[in-house]
Amino acid sequence: MKYQVDEKGFFGRFGGAYVPEILYKCVHDLQDAYRPIIESDDFKQSFHQLLRDYVGRPSPLYYARRMSERYGCRLYLKREDLNHTGAHKINNTIGQILMAKKMGKTRIIAETGAGQHGVATATVCALMDMQCEVFMGKTDVERQHTNVERMRMLGATVHPVTTGNMTLSDACSEAIRDWCCHPRDTYYLVGSTMGPHPYPDIVAKMQSVISEEIKWQLQEKVGRDYPDCLIACVGGGSNAAGTIYHYIDDERVRIVLAEAGGHGVDTDHTAATIHCGTEGIIHGARSLVMQTGDGQIQEAFTISAGLDYPGIGPMHADLAEHGREEVIAINDDEAIYAGYELTRMEGIIPAIESAHALAALRKLTFAPDDVVVLTVSGRGDKDVQTYLSHKDMAKEYGNF
């Protein structure tokens, strides 16, 4: 496949594994182990059984009639918000916890921003009776309090991170530091298509169940297995990777991703890495990074805790560079409006992350017969307070 990872862990010139010497063996062991594990019949059987019986897959592909009329297309929503734990993140944690057990690891660490990956990791650790420690920026601990309590209820230890901007990037850095101190017994369960090889490939493969289902669901609903357009939000890139995985080489399919513009790409308060980033190294991979002229990581800013990352997965950096992905920056006010719009028009409260993808609809033009699939990556229960406290943001677009 044209855009897939090569044997050295690169997507074009992006990717690789740039890790400290103390982690070299951990990362190398994972590189050697992951393909034989995930390609084994035993893994596949366990993974798909848990996705079906525990996660509740397949997630529905829902025809959004009123939104279709508003945007002049045939809009289908891939309902990852209906998964157990409320987001797409569980697909990946189920797969990686099975890998960790196969590798004989006994302690799981993870980073989280919006808290959904933390909850999904704590969930599978409870399921598999494994120790779980989650690193989360102090800023995110405060704005995603409900998810923090869910993690604790599930038996995880949550470590508030107080360095830097105290958000997702800082949580990733702290998790990597912990891994350096506990290389023998610890498995770092990465939540997105970021980090050193093989994590971007592992997470994309685990999430590819999304596009795998879209193919047969579309065949049932519209008589063909591909859409005219796919839309997803992108931060690190796991939900986007899963949505597009089986369509990357299908040039009939337009791919549109929405990244977090924050206050605007022309301001210092943005998380739009593809628009504003330059080539660099972040968390063990070469990718696009928001950084200063001397290579220091700049703080990302967005209302969305799950998109608050100053980098992008190397897979998406490569696809964007080749023009395979069309990336739109969505500002905070646009995302808030789009979240309210879906809530009032279809009775679905989306996560603010997903609302960024919905906001892209206002910036696109479709033909009436175009089949558009948009992934609602998570549900908005965790974001209700944010929606309420920022309701005035969306007033210029209409009243709710």
C-alpha atoms as one frame of an Amber mdcrd trajectory, in Angstrom:
protein
   0.000   0.000   0.000   1.357   3.363  -1.084   1.038   5.311   2.163   1.735
   2.593   4.744   4.702   2.429   7.108   7.956   0.977   5.767  10.123  -1.643
   7.465  12.099   1.051   9.300   9.014   2.693  10.735   8.739   5.657   8.374
   5.801   7.130   6.501   7.779   8.868   3.767  10.324  10.881   5.729   8.184
  11.053   8.877   8.192   8.552  11.739  11.074   6.430  12.998  12.112   5.808
  16.588  14.182   8.539  18.237  14.428   7.290  21.798  16.950   7.491  24.661
  19.313   4.567  25.021  17.520   3.310  28.143  14.371   2.737  26.060  16.107
   1.256  23.038  15.542  -2.364  24.112  11.888  -1.755  25.083  11.096  -0.193
  21.733  13.107  -2.791  19.812  11.382  -5.653  21.640   8.009  -4.140  20.736
   9.047  -3.702  17.100  10.003  -7.377  16.945   6.933  -8.641  18.808   3.966
  -6.683  17.527   3.440  -8.085  14.037   3.712 -11.787  14.998   1.285 -11.163
  17.869  -1.395  -9.218  15.979  -1.184 -11.514  12.948  -1.718 -14.655  15.059
  -5.077 -16.419  14.984  -5.207 -16.432  18.795  -4.897 -12.634  18.986  -7.398
 -12.022  16.186  -9.978 -14.274  17.822  -9.619 -12.645  21.261  -9.549  -9.108
  19.827 -12.654  -9.481  17.669 -14.574 -11.333  20.368 -13.938  -8.516  22.864
 -14.788  -5.840  20.291 -18.104  -7.591  19.702 -19.120  -8.722  23.179 -17.429
  -6.098  25.389 -17.101  -2.930  23.312 -20.415  -3.456  21.494 -19.166  -3.372
  17.915 -20.044  -2.866  15.160 -20.840   0.753  15.930 -23.826   2.016  13.914
 -23.557   3.956  10.668 -26.440   6.390  11.070 -28.092   8.392   8.269 -28.455
  11.935   9.641 -31.535  13.102   7.729 -31.847  16.680   8.999 -28.125  17.385
   8.800 -28.107  15.890   5.290 -30.780  18.358   4.227 -28.893  21.261   5.761
 -25.592  20.456   4.053 -26.906  19.162   0.736 -25.500  15.635   0.777 -26.188
  12.152   2.113 -24.506  12.368   5.530 -23.809   9.232   7.540 -22.397   9.384
  11.061 -20.087   6.593  12.236 -21.154   6.351  15.869 -17.956   5.639  17.823
 -19.608   7.580  20.653 -21.768   4.510  21.282 -18.824   2.252  22.128 -18.307
   1.104  25.715 -16.525   3.992  27.534 -17.918   6.504  25.036 -15.267   6.892
  22.350 -13.116   5.171  19.730 -10.236   4.849  22.215 -11.395   1.465  23.522
 -10.675  -0.214  20.146  -6.967   0.453  20.605  -6.709  -0.298  24.323  -8.350
  -3.716  23.886  -5.759  -4.619  21.262  -2.758  -3.277  23.143  -3.691  -4.845
  26.488  -3.797  -8.229  24.735  -0.336  -7.482  23.295   1.014  -6.446  26.707
  -0.168  -9.714  28.272   1.421 -11.721  25.449   4.693  -9.878  26.115   4.548
 -10.717  29.833   4.154  -7.137  31.081   2.434  -6.562  34.424   2.169  -2.782
  34.709   0.431  -0.443  32.241   1.058   3.280  31.882  -0.768   5.709  29.599
  -1.109   9.396  28.782  -4.437  11.131  28.320  -5.795  14.552  27.385  -9.590
  14.545  27.314  -9.485  11.514  29.576 -11.137   9.108  27.130  -7.931   7.168
  26.469  -7.243   7.136  30.206 -10.705   5.752  30.903 -10.356   3.177  28.117
  -6.950   2.091  29.469  -8.209   1.881  33.054 -11.183  -0.129  31.778  -9.121
  -2.811  30.041  -6.695  -2.962  32.975  -9.637  -3.685  35.291 -10.837  -6.298
  32.804  -7.424  -7.976  32.664  -6.466  -7.423  36.349  -3.383  -5.316  35.589
  -1.862  -2.356  37.421  -2.706   0.944  35.715  -1.158   4.411  36.055  -2.328
   7.341  33.927  -0.504  10.628  33.368  -2.740  13.621  32.739  -1.951  17.320
  32.629  -3.209  19.234  35.661  -5.151  21.582  33.361  -6.960  18.591  31.863
  -7.523  17.001  35.279  -9.492  20.112  36.219 -11.516  20.465  33.005 -12.203
  16.714  32.636 -12.944  15.948  36.291 -15.627  13.334  35.559 -13.239  11.219
  33.499 -10.602  11.469  36.235 -13.074  10.048  38.752 -14.050   7.297  36.309
 -10.395   6.265  36.028 -10.005   6.198  39.799 -13.223   4.236  40.167 -11.788
   1.662  37.739  -8.715   1.284  39.965  -6.199   3.448  38.091  -3.775   5.844
  39.743  -3.998   9.269  38.064  -0.857  11.423  38.147  -1.557  15.149  37.545
   1.345  16.571  35.512   2.410  20.100  36.466   5.139  20.810  33.898   4.750
  23.023  30.832   1.206  23.819  29.773  -0.016  20.941  31.979  -1.885  19.336
  29.072  -1.555  16.341  26.723   1.986  16.923  25.452   3.296  17.196  29.019
   1.431  14.014  29.995   3.150  12.187  27.097   6.563  13.419  28.217   5.924
  12.300  31.793   4.746   8.850  30.665   7.937   8.400  28.632  10.032   9.427
  31.669   8.226   6.819  33.774   8.816   4.168  31.098  12.548   4.972  31.208
  12.521   4.182  34.955  10.534   0.912  34.651  11.530  -0.691  31.343  11.342
  -4.323  32.443   7.770  -4.787  33.685   5.965  -1.796  32.146   4.043  -1.509
  28.892   3.362   2.031  27.655  -0.109   1.914  26.119   0.009   4.855  23.706
  -3.363   6.351  22.811  -2.763   7.865  19.398  -0.810   7.453  16.154   2.185
   9.217  17.694   5.369   8.205  19.480   8.252   6.044  18.260   7.747   3.223
  15.764   5.874   0.894  16.032   3.181   2.848  17.946   1.799   4.868  14.994
   1.357   1.636  13.035  -0.028  -0.327  16.004  -2.665   2.276  16.846  -3.694
   2.743  13.200  -4.123  -1.011  12.797  -6.174  -1.315  16.006  -8.430   1.563
  14.956  -8.788   0.317  11.377 -11.848  -1.631  12.516 -13.711   1.674  11.998
 -13.129   1.851   8.231 -13.429  -1.933   7.944 -16.996  -1.626   9.221 -17.749
   1.471   7.142 -17.028  -0.559   3.989 -19.640  -3.242   4.555 -22.117  -0.892
   6.219 -22.064   1.424   3.203 -22.458  -1.553   0.891 -25.640  -2.454   2.771
 -27.004   1.098   2.863 -26.042   2.680  -0.469 -24.959  -0.255  -2.650 -21.232
   0.545  -2.760 -18.487   0.144  -0.203 -16.868   3.594  -0.443 -18.046   7.150
   0.304 -17.358  10.242  -1.771 -15.953  11.972   1.290 -14.651  10.949   4.728
 -14.463  13.490   7.559 -12.817  13.130  10.980 -11.154  15.298  13.600  -7.396
  14.971  14.083  -5.143  15.637  17.067  -2.558  12.885  17.426  -4.565  11.052
  14.785  -5.992   7.732  16.029  -9.649   8.347  15.184  -8.701   9.848  11.818
  -6.377   6.919  11.040  -9.103   4.399  11.817 -11.663   6.264   9.729  -9.493
   6.440   6.607  -7.320   3.302   6.956  -8.992   1.136   4.307  -9.500   4.071
   1.939  -6.062   5.691   1.925  -5.159   4.257  -1.486  -8.647   4.726  -2.953
  -8.405   8.002  -4.860 -12.202   8.055  -5.365 -12.520   8.993  -1.694 -11.910
  12.586  -0.604 -10.354  12.734   2.875 -11.039  15.821   5.000  -9.610  16.203
   8.502 -10.391  18.927  11.023  -7.658  20.080  13.379  -8.041  22.441  16.320
  -7.538  26.071  15.316  -8.086  27.387  18.845  -8.353  31.169  18.551  -7.077
  31.019  14.968  -4.039  29.830  13.021  -2.805  33.433  12.818  -2.624  33.681
  16.633  -0.354  32.180  19.294  -3.338  30.268  20.698  -3.791  27.349  18.326
  -3.238  23.586  18.060  -3.323  23.485  14.232  -0.060  21.602  13.735  -0.481
  20.815  10.038  -1.110  24.497   9.350   1.490  25.930  11.722   4.010  23.181
  12.420   7.468  22.548  10.995   9.477  19.354  10.732  10.973  18.177  14.000
  11.118  15.418  16.604   8.367  14.989  19.183   7.929  12.081  21.589  10.229
   9.791  19.666   9.099  10.412  16.072   9.944  12.804  13.249   6.813  14.697
  12.288   5.335  18.176  12.052   5.716  20.001  15.350   4.671  23.378  16.724
   8.053  24.710  17.799  10.178  27.805  18.170  13.019  28.683  15.823  15.485
  26.870  18.078  13.364  23.714  18.293  11.600  24.187  21.631   8.057  22.794
  21.710   5.412  25.527  21.674   2.311  25.153  23.788  -0.792  24.118  21.864
  -4.086  25.833  22.654  -7.643  24.672  21.994 -10.896  24.332  23.888 -10.662
  20.594  23.185  -8.546  18.622  25.659  -8.277  15.696  23.247  -6.855  17.783
  20.367  -4.451  19.753  22.553  -1.228  18.323  21.102   1.624  20.338  19.520
   2.414  17.574  17.024   0.684  15.237  14.608   1.087  11.525  13.968   3.711
  10.853  11.260   1.159   9.006   9.135  -0.909  12.191   8.856   2.124  14.419
   8.302   2.984  12.272   5.270  -0.580  12.166   3.923  -0.968  15.929   4.308
   2.361  16.590   2.592   1.286  14.464  -0.372  -2.091  16.203  -0.564  -3.968
  12.990   0.233  -5.565  14.639   3.261  -7.300  17.994   3.076  -6.869  19.582
   6.511  -9.141  22.366   7.773  -8.440  24.359  10.944 -11.575  24.754  13.075
 -11.631  27.496  15.692 -13.124  27.060  19.169 -16.297  29.060  18.426 -16.960
  27.053  15.249 -16.621  23.763  17.151 -18.963  24.879  19.936 -21.600  25.903
  17.399 -21.291  22.597  15.512 -21.698  20.637  18.745 -24.915  22.461  19.539
 -26.107  22.053  15.957 -25.823  18.251  15.990 -27.379  18.136  19.451 -30.454
  20.107  18.376 -30.826  18.606  14.900 -30.155  14.905  15.538 -30.353  14.481
  19.323 -26.672  13.501  19.548 -24.344  15.406  21.905 -20.835  14.990  20.439
 -17.520  15.310  22.196 -15.943  18.698  21.472 -13.241  16.809  19.569 -15.912
  15.375  17.238 -17.564  18.790  16.983 -14.466  20.000  15.130 -15.191  17.437
  12.386 -18.848  18.517  12.266 -17.782  22.154  11.888 -15.907  21.229   8.710
 -19.270  20.642   6.995 -19.855  24.419   6.906 -16.611  24.878   4.960 -17.253
  22.237   2.289 -19.495  22.017  -0.778 -21.203  18.795  -1.799 -23.362  17.481
  -4.622 -26.804  16.246  -3.498 -25.896  12.609  -4.228 -22.523  12.710  -2.462
 -22.194  10.081   0.254 -20.350  11.651   3.186 -19.225   9.646   6.230 -18.245
  11.595   9.344 -16.907   9.862  12.444 -18.375  11.009  15.744 -15.323   9.926
  17.711 -16.813  10.369  21.180 -19.836  11.447  23.155 -20.144  14.824  24.805
 -21.105  13.886  28.359 -17.601  14.877  29.501 -17.934  18.279  27.793 -21.372
  19.478  28.913 -19.926  22.056  31.308 -17.606  23.383  28.589 -20.497  23.664
  26.140 -22.600  25.528  28.704 -19.853  27.918  29.762 -18.960  28.788  26.147
 -22.444  28.937  24.659 -22.060  32.636  23.801 -19.111  31.755  21.548 -21.431
  30.358  18.896 -23.930  33.210  18.788 -22.652  34.740  15.565 -23.611  31.521
  13.744 -27.135  31.258  15.164 -29.079  30.899  18.379 -29.633  27.785  20.469
